Amino acid sequence: MVVFAWIGSLSLLIINALYILLVLGFPYGDFVNNGKEKVLSTRSRLIHVGLILVQLGAILVLLHLGHVRALPFSVSLVHTLCYIFASLMTLEAVSNFVSTSKKEKVYMTTLSVISAACLWLSAISAIG
């Protein structure tokens, strides 16, 4: 379970690093939103700030379930959050997979699938 926590956290951290660069105005828009914008608009940047916060929460939940970092929440709450984050990452992986942008399809789908799989495996293995 520790392995899932570290691999999932690392893949989410890579996604977050890209999102932070996008929010700061770097021209990596080919990796998100079907590659529509090279530099994200203000509205898209705000949305990505929200995604960064959600994914930081997912990292904390993964590290908690992997017994790497303790959170001051009940086990059932963390477990439920892990299922929610796993569902969100699964939706993101599907969204990336159907993208028309080749970079998003190749790179972001891979990272999203790894993250989703680690979240699902952590949630399921935390039951027992």
A tleap script that builds the chain and sets N, CA, C and O, in Angstrom:
source leaprc.protein.ff14SB
mol = sequence {
  NMET VAL VAL PHE ALA TRP ILE GLY SER LEU
  SER LEU LEU ILE ILE ASN ALA LEU TYR ILE
  LEU LEU VAL LEU GLY PHE PRO TYR GLY ASP
  PHE VAL ASN ASN GLY LYS GLU LYS VAL LEU
  SER THR ARG SER ARG LEU ILE HIE VAL GLY
  LEU ILE LEU VAL GLN LEU GLY ALA ILE LEU
  VAL LEU LEU HIE LEU GLY HIE VAL ARG ALA
  LEU PRO PHE SER VAL SER LEU VAL HIE THR
  LEU CYS TYR ILE PHE ALA SER LEU MET THR
  LEU GLU ALA VAL SER ASN PHE VAL SER THR
  SER LYS LYS GLU LYS VAL TYR MET THR THR
  LEU SER VAL ILE SER ALA ALA CYS LEU TRP
  LEU SER ALA ILE SER ALA ILE CGLY
}
set mol.1.N position { 0.816 -1.186 0.000 }
set mol.1.CA position { 0.000 0.000 0.000 }
set mol.1.C position { 0.862 1.253 0.000 }
set mol.1.O position { 0.459 2.272 -0.561 }
set mol.2.N position { 2.014 1.201 0.604 }
set mol.2.CA position { 2.922 2.345 0.608 }
set mol.2.C position { 3.378 2.655 -0.817 }
set mol.2.O position { 3.552 3.818 -1.183 }
set mol.3.N position { 3.569 1.615 -1.611 }
set mol.3.CA position { 4.008 1.807 -2.992 }
set mol.3.C position { 2.939 2.564 -3.782 }
set mol.3.O position { 3.261 3.469 -4.552 }
set mol.4.N position { 1.661 2.195 -3.593 }
set mol.4.CA position { 0.577 2.909 -4.281 }
set mol.4.C position { 0.557 4.374 -3.877 }
set mol.4.O position { 0.341 5.259 -4.705 }
set mol.5.N position { 0.787 4.617 -2.587 }
set mol.5.CA position { 0.762 5.991 -2.081 }
set mol.5.C position { 1.858 6.826 -2.725 }
set mol.5.O position { 1.611 7.956 -3.144 }
set mol.6.N position { 3.054 6.285 -2.807 }
set mol.6.CA position { 4.160 7.047 -3.372 }
set mol.6.C position { 4.031 7.238 -4.882 }
set mol.6.O position { 4.257 8.336 -5.390 }
set mol.7.N position { 3.672 6.187 -5.593 }
set mol.7.CA position { 3.539 6.303 -7.054 }
set mol.7.C position { 2.386 7.249 -7.408 }
set mol.7.O position { 2.536 8.115 -8.271 }
set mol.8.N position { 1.250 7.087 -6.752 }
set mol.8.CA position { 0.115 7.958 -7.007 }
set mol.8.C position { 0.408 9.406 -6.653 }
set mol.8.O position { 0.033 10.319 -7.388 }
set mol.9.N position { 1.076 9.613 -5.531 }
set mol.9.CA position { 1.423 10.979 -5.119 }
set mol.9.C position { 2.396 11.613 -6.098 }
set mol.9.O position { 2.280 12.798 -6.411 }
set mol.10.N position { 3.338 10.847 -6.576 }
set mol.10.CA position { 4.310 11.378 -7.539 }
set mol.10.C position { 3.629 11.754 -8.853 }
set mol.10.O position { 3.912 12.811 -9.417 }
set mol.11.N position { 2.733 10.897 -9.343 }
set mol.11.CA position { 2.049 11.232 -10.594 }
set mol.11.C position { 1.145 12.458 -10.416 }
set mol.11.O position { 1.067 13.302 -11.309 }
set mol.12.N position { 0.465 12.561 -9.274 }
set mol.12.CA position { -0.348 13.748 -9.010 }
set mol.12.C position { 0.513 14.996 -8.861 }
set mol.12.O position { 0.110 16.087 -9.265 }
set mol.13.N position { 1.684 14.836 -8.288 }
set mol.13.CA position { 2.610 15.969 -8.134 }
set mol.13.C position { 3.097 16.463 -9.494 }
set mol.13.O position { 3.253 17.667 -9.696 }
set mol.14.N position { 3.335 15.555 -10.413 }
set mol.14.CA position { 3.744 15.945 -11.768 }
set mol.14.C position { 2.616 16.706 -12.464 }
set mol.14.O position { 2.850 17.726 -13.112 }
set mol.15.N position { 1.390 16.200 -12.321 }
set mol.15.CA position { 0.237 16.891 -12.903 }
set mol.15.C position { 0.108 18.283 -12.287 }
set mol.15.O position { -0.116 19.263 -12.997 }
set mol.16.N position { 0.250 18.363 -10.966 }
set mol.16.CA position { 0.147 19.659 -10.295 }
set mol.16.C position { 1.240 20.622 -10.730 }
set mol.16.O position { 0.989 21.819 -10.871 }
set mol.17.N position { 2.437 20.121 -10.943 }
set mol.17.CA position { 3.527 20.989 -11.407 }
set mol.17.C position { 3.169 21.601 -12.765 }
set mol.17.O position { 3.401 22.788 -12.995 }
set mol.18.N position { 2.610 20.794 -13.653 }
set mol.18.CA position { 2.185 21.315 -14.953 }
set mol.18.C position { 1.075 22.346 -14.782 }
set mol.18.O position { 1.101 23.400 -15.416 }
set mol.19.N position { 0.100 22.042 -13.924 }
set mol.19.CA position { -1.000 22.974 -13.695 }
set mol.19.C position { -0.501 24.295 -13.112 }
set mol.19.O position { -0.998 25.360 -13.478 }
set mol.20.N position { 0.468 24.235 -12.216 }
set mol.20.CA position { 1.029 25.462 -11.647 }
set mol.20.C position { 1.698 26.289 -12.734 }
set mol.20.O position { 1.537 27.509 -12.778 }
set mol.21.N position { 2.451 25.629 -13.614 }
set mol.21.CA position { 3.077 26.356 -14.724 }
set mol.21.C position { 2.019 26.987 -15.629 }
set mol.21.O position { 2.194 28.111 -16.101 }
set mol.22.N position { 0.931 26.275 -15.869 }
set mol.22.CA position { -0.151 26.818 -16.692 }
set mol.22.C position { -0.799 28.027 -16.026 }
set mol.22.O position { -1.094 29.022 -16.687 }
set mol.23.N position { -1.017 27.938 -14.724 }
set mol.23.CA position { -1.627 29.053 -13.993 }
set mol.23.C position { -0.713 30.270 -14.016 }
set mol.23.O position { -1.186 31.406 -14.052 }
set mol.24.N position { 0.581 30.037 -13.997 }
set mol.24.CA position { 1.542 31.144 -14.036 }
set mol.24.C position { 1.711 31.738 -15.433 }
set mol.24.O position { 2.411 32.736 -15.600 }
set mol.25.N position { 1.079 31.135 -16.434 }
set mol.25.CA position { 1.093 31.703 -17.773 }
set mol.25.C position { 2.065 31.066 -18.746 }
set mol.25.O position { 2.286 31.603 -19.831 }
set mol.26.N position { 2.645 29.947 -18.389 }
set mol.26.CA position { 3.552 29.266 -19.310 }
set mol.26.C position { 2.747 28.634 -20.452 }
set mol.26.O position { 1.611 28.210 -20.244 }
set mol.27.N position { 3.320 28.568 -21.638 }
set mol.27.CA position { 2.569 28.103 -22.824 }
set mol.27.C position { 2.531 26.580 -22.981 }
set mol.27.O position { 3.034 26.039 -23.966 }
set mol.28.N position { 1.936 25.903 -22.014 }
set mol.28.CA position { 1.817 24.448 -22.085 }
set mol.28.C position { 0.364 24.018 -22.255 }
set mol.28.O position { -0.025 22.938 -21.810 }
set mol.29.N position { -0.427 24.853 -22.892 }
set mol.29.CA position { -1.847 24.570 -23.068 }
set mol.29.C position { -2.147 23.366 -23.938 }
set mol.29.O position { -3.280 22.884 -23.957 }
set mol.30.N position { -1.147 22.868 -24.663 }
set mol.30.CA position { -1.347 21.668 -25.487 }
set mol.30.C position { -1.678 20.441 -24.634 }
set mol.30.O position { -2.237 19.466 -25.135 }
set mol.31.N position { -1.333 20.495 -23.348 }
set mol.31.CA position { -1.512 19.344 -22.475 }
set mol.31.C position { -2.877 19.315 -21.784 }
set mol.31.O position { -3.211 18.338 -21.113 }
set mol.32.N position { -3.668 20.383 -21.946 }
set mol.32.CA position { -4.968 20.452 -21.265 }
set mol.32.C position { -6.022 21.052 -22.192 }
set mol.32.O position { -5.690 21.686 -23.194 }
set mol.33.N position { -7.275 20.849 -21.855 }
set mol.33.CA position { -8.411 21.462 -22.566 }
set mol.33.C position { -8.382 21.231 -24.073 }
set mol.33.O position { -8.646 22.154 -24.843 }
set mol.34.N position { -8.070 20.032 -24.495 }
set mol.34.CA position { -8.002 19.683 -25.918 }
set mol.34.C position { -6.985 20.516 -26.685 }
set mol.34.O position { -7.036 20.570 -27.914 }
set mol.35.N position { -6.075 21.158 -25.992 }
set mol.35.CA position { -5.059 21.978 -26.643 }
set mol.35.C position { -5.623 23.238 -27.274 }
set mol.35.O position { -5.009 23.805 -28.178 }
set mol.36.N position { -6.786 23.686 -26.808 }
set mol.36.CA position { -7.444 24.854 -27.408 }
set mol.36.C position { -6.634 26.137 -27.242 }
set mol.36.O position { -6.555 26.951 -28.163 }
set mol.37.N position { -6.036 26.315 -26.075 }
set mol.37.CA position { -5.310 27.544 -25.783 }
set mol.37.C position { -3.854 27.209 -25.482 }
set mol.37.O position { -3.569 26.302 -24.700 }
set mol.38.N position { -2.951 27.931 -26.092 }
set mol.38.CA position { -1.531 27.736 -25.783 }
set mol.38.C position { -1.242 28.279 -24.383 }
set mol.38.O position { -0.565 27.637 -23.580 }
set mol.39.N position { -1.770 29.478 -24.107 }
set mol.39.CA position { -1.688 30.091 -22.776 }
set mol.39.C position { -3.115 30.178 -22.260 }
set mol.39.O position { -4.005 30.662 -22.960 }
set mol.40.N position { -3.335 29.709 -21.029 }
set mol.40.CA position { -4.689 29.646 -20.497 }
set mol.40.C position { -5.282 31.031 -20.244 }
set mol.40.O position { -4.576 31.970 -19.876 }
set mol.41.N position { -6.590 31.133 -20.450 }
set mol.41.CA position { -7.312 32.365 -20.141 }
set mol.41.C position { -7.449 32.497 -18.624 }
set mol.41.O position { -7.162 31.559 -17.881 }
set mol.42.N position { -7.884 33.652 -18.184 }
set mol.42.CA position { -8.049 33.893 -16.750 }
set mol.42.C position { -9.037 32.906 -16.138 }
set mol.42.O position { -8.798 32.386 -15.048 }
set mol.43.N position { -10.127 32.650 -16.817 }
set mol.43.CA position { -11.132 31.704 -16.321 }
set mol.43.C position { -10.540 30.296 -16.193 }
set mol.43.O position { -10.752 29.612 -15.191 }
set mol.44.N position { -9.804 29.878 -17.208 }
set mol.44.CA position { -9.179 28.550 -17.169 }
set mol.44.C position { -8.137 28.461 -16.060 }
set mol.44.O position { -7.978 27.414 -15.433 }
set mol.45.N position { -7.438 29.547 -15.823 }
set mol.45.CA position { -6.440 29.550 -14.739 }
set mol.45.C position { -7.110 29.365 -13.388 }
set mol.45.O position { -6.605 28.626 -12.543 }
set mol.46.N position { -8.239 30.025 -13.174 }
set mol.46.CA position { -8.964 29.870 -11.908 }
set mol.46.C position { -9.456 28.437 -11.732 }
set mol.46.O position { -9.398 27.891 -10.630 }
set mol.47.N position { -9.931 27.839 -12.792 }
set mol.47.CA position { -10.371 26.447 -12.728 }
set mol.47.C position { -9.194 25.541 -12.363 }
set mol.47.O position { -9.342 24.621 -11.559 }
set mol.48.N position { -8.035 25.800 -12.950 }
set mol.48.CA position { -6.868 24.971 -12.662 }
set mol.48.C position { -6.346 25.181 -11.240 }
set mol.48.O position { -5.758 24.265 -10.664 }
set mol.49.N position { -6.548 26.359 -10.669 }
set mol.49.CA position { -6.206 26.557 -9.260 }
set mol.49.C position { -7.057 25.621 -8.400 }
set mol.49.O position { -6.554 25.005 -7.460 }
set mol.50.N position { -8.340 25.519 -8.724 }
set mol.50.CA position { -9.207 24.588 -8.014 }
set mol.50.C position { -8.770 23.149 -8.182 }
set mol.50.O position { -8.799 22.371 -7.229 }
set mol.51.N position { -8.362 22.788 -9.397 }
set mol.51.CA position { -7.870 21.423 -9.641 }
set mol.51.C position { -6.600 21.135 -8.844 }
set mol.51.O position { -6.411 20.029 -8.338 }
set mol.52.N position { -5.740 22.134 -8.737 }
set mol.52.CA position { -4.513 21.969 -7.950 }
set mol.52.C position { -4.865 21.654 -6.498 }
set mol.52.O position { -4.279 20.751 -5.900 }
set mol.53.N position { -5.811 22.385 -5.935 }
set mol.53.CA position { -6.207 22.167 -4.539 }
set mol.53.C position { -6.834 20.787 -4.342 }
set mol.53.O position { -6.558 20.107 -3.353 }
set mol.54.N position { -7.673 20.383 -5.283 }
set mol.54.CA position { -8.290 19.050 -5.196 }
set mol.54.C position { -7.214 17.968 -5.248 }
set mol.54.O position { -7.251 17.009 -4.476 }
set mol.55.N position { -6.260 18.125 -6.157 }
set mol.55.CA position { -5.231 17.102 -6.291 }
set mol.55.C position { -4.253 17.104 -5.118 }
set mol.55.O position { -3.695 16.060 -4.782 }
set mol.56.N position { -4.041 18.249 -4.499 }
set mol.56.CA position { -3.240 18.263 -3.268 }
set mol.56.C position { -3.958 17.500 -2.161 }
set mol.56.O position { -3.325 16.801 -1.369 }
set mol.57.N position { -5.283 17.635 -2.108 }
set mol.57.CA position { -6.062 16.839 -1.160 }
set mol.57.C position { -5.939 15.354 -1.445 }
set mol.57.O position { -5.833 14.546 -0.523 }
set mol.58.N position { -5.955 14.996 -2.717 }
set mol.58.CA position { -5.801 13.581 -3.088 }
set mol.58.C position { -4.426 13.054 -2.679 }
set mol.58.O position { -4.298 11.915 -2.229 }
set mol.59.N position { -3.409 13.884 -2.838 }
set mol.59.CA position { -2.059 13.470 -2.415 }
set mol.59.C position { -2.038 13.205 -0.916 }
set mol.59.O position { -1.496 12.192 -0.473 }
set mol.60.N position { -2.625 14.106 -0.130 }
set mol.60.CA position { -2.655 13.916 1.328 }
set mol.60.C position { -3.415 12.654 1.716 }
set mol.60.O position { -2.996 11.926 2.616 }
set mol.61.N position { -4.529 12.396 1.039 }
set mol.61.CA position { -5.305 11.184 1.331 }
set mol.61.C position { -4.496 9.940 0.983 }
set mol.61.O position { -4.478 8.974 1.746 }
set mol.62.N position { -3.836 9.960 -0.153 }
set mol.62.CA position { -3.001 8.805 -0.541 }
set mol.62.C position { -1.895 8.558 0.486 }
set mol.62.O position { -1.658 7.421 0.892 }
set mol.63.N position { -1.230 9.619 0.896 }
set mol.63.CA position { -0.153 9.462 1.868 }
set mol.63.C position { -0.677 8.996 3.220 }
set mol.63.O position { 0.016 8.278 3.940 }
set mol.64.N position { -1.889 9.399 3.568 }
set mol.64.CA position { -2.495 8.929 4.818 }
set mol.64.C position { -2.814 7.437 4.741 }
set mol.64.O position { -2.503 6.681 5.661 }
set mol.65.N position { -3.429 7.025 3.649 }
set mol.65.CA position { -3.775 5.611 3.509 }
set mol.65.C position { -2.545 4.729 3.361 }
set mol.65.O position { -2.585 3.546 3.698 }
set mol.66.N position { -1.450 5.297 2.859 }
set mol.66.CA position { -0.202 4.553 2.754 }
set mol.66.C position { 0.621 4.593 4.023 }
set mol.66.O position { 1.746 4.094 4.054 }
set mol.67.N position { 0.062 5.194 5.088 }
set mol.67.CA position { 0.725 5.308 6.391 }
set mol.67.C position { 2.037 6.082 6.305 }
set mol.67.O position { 2.992 5.790 7.025 }
set mol.68.N position { 2.070 7.064 5.421 }
set mol.68.CA position { 3.245 7.910 5.276 }
set mol.68.C position { 3.049 9.207 6.056 }
set mol.68.O position { 3.977 9.707 6.692 }
set mol.69.N position { 1.835 9.743 6.001 }
set mol.69.CA position { 1.502 11.015 6.641 }
set mol.69.C position { 0.122 10.893 7.262 }
set mol.69.O position { -0.839 10.542 6.578 }
set mol.70.N position { 0.017 11.179 8.549 }
set mol.70.CA position { -1.271 11.062 9.234 }
set mol.70.C position { -2.084 12.341 9.071 }
set mol.70.O position { -1.542 13.446 9.081 }
set mol.71.N position { -3.389 12.169 8.920 }
set mol.71.CA position { -4.316 13.297 8.848 }
set mol.71.C position { -5.214 13.274 10.080 }
set mol.71.O position { -5.526 12.203 10.600 }
set mol.72.N position { -5.632 14.446 10.548 }
set mol.72.CA position { -6.466 14.487 11.758 }
set mol.72.C position { -7.950 14.252 11.473 }
set mol.72.O position { -8.808 14.927 12.043 }
set mol.73.N position { -8.249 13.302 10.598 }
set mol.73.CA position { -9.630 12.990 10.250 }
set mol.73.C position { -9.903 11.533 10.548 }
set mol.73.O position { -8.979 10.732 10.687 }
set mol.74.N position { -11.181 11.192 10.645 }
set mol.74.CA position { -11.545 9.804 10.906 }
set mol.74.C position { -11.172 8.931 9.707 }
set mol.74.O position { -11.060 9.407 8.577 }
set mol.75.N position { -10.988 7.671 9.981 }
set mol.75.CA position { -10.601 6.725 8.943 }
set mol.75.C position { -11.699 6.627 7.883 }
set mol.75.O position { -11.411 6.542 6.690 }
set mol.76.N position { -12.940 6.638 8.320 }
set mol.76.CA position { -14.039 6.517 7.357 }
set mol.76.C position { -14.119 7.737 6.437 }
set mol.76.O position { -14.444 7.598 5.257 }
set mol.77.N position { -13.827 8.927 6.962 }
set mol.77.CA position { -13.834 10.129 6.131 }
set mol.77.C position { -12.719 10.072 5.084 }
set mol.77.O position { -12.943 10.372 3.912 }
set mol.78.N position { -11.536 9.690 5.512 }
set mol.78.CA position { -10.406 9.591 4.580 }
set mol.78.C position { -10.675 8.531 3.523 }
set mol.78.O position { -10.355 8.717 2.349 }
set mol.79.N position { -11.256 7.434 3.941 }
set mol.79.CA position { -11.592 6.353 3.017 }
set mol.79.C position { -12.612 6.849 1.980 }
set mol.79.O position { -12.461 6.587 0.787 }
set mol.80.N position { -13.634 7.555 2.431 }
set mol.80.CA position { -14.644 8.110 1.525 }
set mol.80.C position { -14.018 9.121 0.571 }
set mol.80.O position { -14.314 9.116 -0.624 }
set mol.81.N position { -13.159 9.983 1.093 }
set mol.81.CA position { -12.467 10.956 0.246 }
set mol.81.C position { -11.624 10.263 -0.821 }
set mol.81.O position { -11.530 10.737 -1.953 }
set mol.82.N position { -11.022 9.157 -0.459 }
set mol.82.CA position { -10.200 8.425 -1.425 }
set mol.82.C position { -11.067 7.907 -2.568 }
set mol.82.O position { -10.664 7.980 -3.729 }
set mol.83.N position { -12.247 7.388 -2.257 }
set mol.83.CA position { -13.157 6.944 -3.316 }
set mol.83.C position { -13.598 8.108 -4.196 }
set mol.83.O position { -13.704 7.964 -5.414 }
set mol.84.N position { -13.853 9.257 -3.581 }
set mol.84.CA position { -14.259 10.441 -4.350 }
set mol.84.C position { -13.134 10.880 -5.271 }
set mol.84.O position { -13.357 11.124 -6.457 }
set mol.85.N position { -11.924 10.983 -4.730 }
set mol.85.CA position { -10.775 11.392 -5.550 }
set mol.85.C position { -10.488 10.374 -6.650 }
set mol.85.O position { -10.130 10.753 -7.765 }
set mol.86.N position { -10.641 9.092 -6.346 }
set mol.86.CA position { -10.424 8.059 -7.360 }
set mol.86.C position { -11.442 8.206 -8.491 }
set mol.86.O position { -11.099 8.061 -9.665 }
set mol.87.N position { -12.679 8.492 -8.136 }
set mol.87.CA position { -13.709 8.700 -9.161 }
set mol.87.C position { -13.396 9.921 -10.014 }
set mol.87.O position { -13.529 9.880 -11.237 }
set mol.88.N position { -12.980 11.006 -9.371 }
set mol.88.CA position { -12.624 12.221 -10.112 }
set mol.88.C position { -11.453 11.982 -11.060 }
set mol.88.O position { -11.475 12.442 -12.202 }
set mol.89.N position { -10.440 11.271 -10.598 }
set mol.89.CA position { -9.280 11.003 -11.447 }
set mol.89.C position { -9.640 10.054 -12.584 }
set mol.89.O position { -9.075 10.151 -13.673 }
set mol.90.N position { -10.570 9.142 -12.343 }
set mol.90.CA position { -11.033 8.263 -13.410 }
set mol.90.C position { -11.743 9.073 -14.488 }
set mol.90.O position { -11.526 8.856 -15.680 }
set mol.91.N position { -12.591 10.006 -14.067 }
set mol.91.CA position { -13.260 10.888 -15.031 }
set mol.91.C position { -12.247 11.744 -15.790 }
set mol.91.O position { -12.388 11.968 -16.992 }
set mol.92.N position { -11.238 12.211 -15.085 }
set mol.92.CA position { -10.201 13.001 -15.754 }
set mol.92.C position { -9.437 12.154 -16.771 }
set mol.92.O position { -9.109 12.635 -17.856 }
set mol.93.N position { -9.155 10.905 -16.428 }
set mol.93.CA position { -8.449 10.013 -17.356 }
set mol.93.C position { -9.284 9.768 -18.612 }
set mol.93.O position { -8.755 9.771 -19.724 }
set mol.94.N position { -10.575 9.557 -18.434 }
set mol.94.CA position { -11.457 9.360 -19.591 }
set mol.94.C position { -11.496 10.626 -20.430 }
set mol.94.O position { -11.420 10.565 -21.657 }
set mol.95.N position { -11.614 11.770 -19.776 }
set mol.95.CA position { -11.633 13.047 -20.476 }
set mol.95.C position { -10.344 13.269 -21.270 }
set mol.95.O position { -10.381 13.720 -22.415 }
set mol.96.N position { -9.222 12.953 -20.662 }
set mol.96.CA position { -7.941 13.097 -21.360 }
set mol.96.C position { -7.839 12.129 -22.536 }
set mol.96.O position { -7.280 12.468 -23.579 }
set mol.97.N position { -8.377 10.934 -22.363 }
set mol.97.CA position { -8.280 9.921 -23.411 }
set mol.97.C position { -9.056 10.314 -24.660 }
set mol.97.O position { -8.625 10.006 -25.771 }
set mol.98.N position { -10.187 10.986 -24.503 }
set mol.98.CA position { -10.993 11.375 -25.659 }
set mol.98.C position { -10.594 12.743 -26.215 }
set mol.98.O position { -11.259 13.269 -27.107 }
set mol.99.N position { -9.532 13.306 -25.699 }
set mol.99.CA position { -9.069 14.616 -26.151 }
set mol.99.C position { -8.574 14.560 -27.592 }
set mol.99.O position { -8.111 13.523 -28.066 }
set mol.100.N position { -8.680 15.687 -28.271 }
set mol.100.CA position { -8.154 15.774 -29.635 }
set mol.100.C position { -6.681 16.168 -29.649 }
set mol.100.O position { -6.021 16.060 -30.682 }
set mol.101.N position { -6.167 16.619 -28.520 }
set mol.101.CA position { -4.762 16.995 -28.414 }
set mol.101.C position { -3.914 15.744 -28.175 }
set mol.101.O position { -4.150 14.999 -27.223 }
set mol.102.N position { -2.941 15.524 -29.033 }
set mol.102.CA position { -2.104 14.330 -28.902 }
set mol.102.C position { -1.297 14.347 -27.609 }
set mol.102.O position { -1.142 13.314 -26.958 }
set mol.103.N position { -0.784 15.517 -27.236 }
set mol.103.CA position { 0.007 15.610 -26.002 }
set mol.103.C position { -0.844 15.295 -24.779 }
set mol.103.O position { -0.406 14.590 -23.870 }
set mol.104.N position { -2.060 15.821 -24.765 }
set mol.104.CA position { -2.943 15.538 -23.638 }
set mol.104.C position { -3.303 14.060 -23.602 }
set mol.104.O position { -3.335 13.445 -22.536 }
set mol.105.N position { -3.572 13.501 -24.765 }
set mol.105.CA position { -3.967 12.098 -24.841 }
set mol.105.C position { -2.832 11.182 -24.373 }
set mol.105.O position { -3.075 10.222 -23.642 }
set mol.106.N position { -1.620 11.466 -24.782 }
set mol.106.CA position { -0.498 10.590 -24.450 }
set mol.106.C position { -0.011 10.796 -23.018 }
set mol.106.O position { 0.070 9.845 -22.240 }
set mol.107.N position { 0.309 12.030 -22.679 }
set mol.107.CA position { 0.965 12.283 -21.391 }
set mol.107.C position { -0.020 12.382 -20.230 }
set mol.107.O position { 0.158 11.732 -19.200 }
set mol.108.N position { -1.047 13.188 -20.398 }
set mol.108.CA position { -1.966 13.411 -19.286 }
set mol.108.C position { -2.838 12.181 -19.006 }
set mol.108.O position { -3.177 11.907 -17.855 }
set mol.109.N position { -3.197 11.448 -20.055 }
set mol.109.CA position { -3.966 10.216 -19.825 }
set mol.109.C position { -3.143 9.224 -19.023 }
set mol.109.O position { -3.653 8.595 -18.096 }
set mol.110.N position { -1.884 9.083 -19.374 }
set mol.110.CA position { -1.014 8.149 -18.649 }
set mol.110.C position { -0.914 8.523 -17.177 }
set mol.110.O position { -1.078 7.671 -16.304 }
set mol.111.N position { -0.645 9.797 -16.900 }
set mol.111.CA position { -0.529 10.237 -15.507 }
set mol.111.C position { -1.862 10.100 -14.766 }
set mol.111.O position { -1.882 9.714 -13.597 }
set mol.112.N position { -2.952 10.409 -15.424 }
set mol.112.CA position { -4.269 10.306 -14.790 }
set mol.112.C position { -4.645 8.856 -14.501 }
set mol.112.O position { -5.221 8.561 -13.454 }
set mol.113.N position { -4.327 7.962 -15.412 }
set mol.113.CA position { -4.620 6.542 -15.193 }
set mol.113.C position { -3.794 6.003 -14.030 }
set mol.113.O position { -4.307 5.260 -13.194 }
set mol.114.N position { -2.530 6.374 -13.977 }
set mol.114.CA position { -1.676 5.935 -12.863 }
set mol.114.C position { -2.234 6.461 -11.545 }
set mol.114.O position { -2.336 5.719 -10.568 }
set mol.115.N position { -2.592 7.741 -11.520 }
set mol.115.CA position { -3.137 8.348 -10.299 }
set mol.115.C position { -4.446 7.682 -9.890 }
set mol.115.O position { -4.640 7.346 -8.722 }
set mol.116.N position { -5.341 7.493 -10.854 }
set mol.116.CA position { -6.630 6.867 -10.551 }
set mol.116.C position { -6.442 5.436 -10.047 }
set mol.116.O position { -7.082 5.025 -9.080 }
set mol.117.N position { -5.569 4.686 -10.702 }
set mol.117.CA position { -5.334 3.301 -10.279 }
set mol.117.C position { -4.782 3.243 -8.852 }
set mol.117.O position { -5.209 2.410 -8.052 }
set mol.118.N position { -3.849 4.114 -8.543 }
set mol.118.CA position { -3.285 4.131 -7.188 }
set mol.118.C position { -4.328 4.535 -6.152 }
set mol.118.O position { -4.356 3.988 -5.049 }
set mol.119.N position { -5.187 5.494 -6.505 }
set mol.119.CA position { -6.252 5.884 -5.585 }
set mol.119.C position { -7.245 4.741 -5.377 }
set mol.119.O position { -7.637 4.460 -4.245 }
set mol.120.N position { -7.653 4.082 -6.463 }
set mol.120.CA position { -8.576 2.957 -6.328 }
set mol.120.C position { -7.949 1.818 -5.519 }
set mol.120.O position { -8.595 1.247 -4.641 }
set mol.121.N position { -6.701 1.496 -5.817 }
set mol.121.CA position { -6.034 0.402 -5.091 }
set mol.121.C position { -5.841 0.744 -3.620 }
set mol.121.O position { -5.972 -0.125 -2.758 }
set mol.122.N position { -5.535 1.985 -3.332 }
set mol.122.CA position { -5.395 2.408 -1.929 }
set mol.122.C position { -6.739 2.345 -1.209 }
set mol.122.O position { -6.809 1.888 -0.068 }
set mol.123.N position { -7.790 2.794 -1.859 }
set mol.123.CA position { -9.121 2.767 -1.244 }
set mol.123.C position { -9.572 1.334 -0.981 }
set mol.123.O position { -10.093 1.022 0.090 }
set mol.124.N position { -9.368 0.479 -1.961 }
set mol.124.CA position { -9.809 -0.910 -1.807 }
set mol.124.C position { -8.970 -1.659 -0.778 }
set mol.124.O position { -9.506 -2.426 0.022 }
set mol.125.N position { -7.662 -1.441 -0.797 }
set mol.125.CA position { -6.809 -2.151 0.156 }
set mol.125.C position { -6.953 -1.614 1.572 }
set mol.125.O position { -6.573 -2.299 2.522 }
set mol.126.N position { -7.486 -0.417 1.741 }
set mol.126.CA position { -7.674 0.143 3.080 }
set mol.126.C position { -8.876 -0.471 3.778 }
set mol.126.O position { -9.055 -0.284 4.981 }
set mol.127.N position { -9.696 -1.198 3.041 }
set mol.127.CA position { -10.870 -1.825 3.651 }
set mol.127.C position { -10.456 -2.876 4.671 }
set mol.127.O position { -11.007 -2.950 5.769 }
set mol.128.N position { -9.482 -3.679 4.289 }
set mol.128.CA position { -9.087 -4.797 5.142 }
set mol.128.C position { -8.087 -4.505 6.138 }
set mol.128.O position { -7.696 -5.390 6.899 }
savepdb mol mol.pdb
quit
